[in-house]
C-alpha cells in the first residue's frame, strides 16, 4: 500500500475522444478501492452494464450528467453523487453542452485495470468487439439494454 503522494496515471481513449485518469489504484489501497477521473464529451455515454464484483459511486465534479441506476434516472450537477451497487445495471451520460468531469470510485478496487487493458488492445489494432469481449470475460461485466 502506498501512503506517499502520487501523480494520476492518464489513460487515453481513442475510441470515444473521452479521457480518463487513474487517481488511486487498487494496488495503492491493498485492493479495497480505486478511483478514476473521467472527462466525457457532450452526449457521450458508456454502455448500460452491471459489475459482478464492484460497487460504483459516481461524483460529478463539473458539468451535467444523467446517471441511470436500474430504472431510475438521476440528473446530477457539480457536487452530486449517486451510488450504484454491484449486480445492478447502470450508466451515465453527459447531457450538458460542455465536458462532464466525474470521479468514479470502485469498491473493491481493480476495475481501473480494465481501462489500461482496453488501451493496450486498441493500440495493438484490436477492434471494439474484441475489446468488449475482454471486458465482459475478464472484468465480470454484463451488458444490458436501457429501459424504455
Buried (B, 14 or more C-beta within 10 A) or exposed (E): EEEEEEEBBEBBBEEEEBBBBBBBBBBBBEBEBBBBBBBBBBEBBBEBBBBEBBBBBBBBEBBBBBBBBEEEEBEBEEEBBBBBBBEBBBBBBBBBEEBBBBBBBBBBBBBBBBBBBBBEBBEEEBEEEEBBEBBEEEBBBEEBEEEE
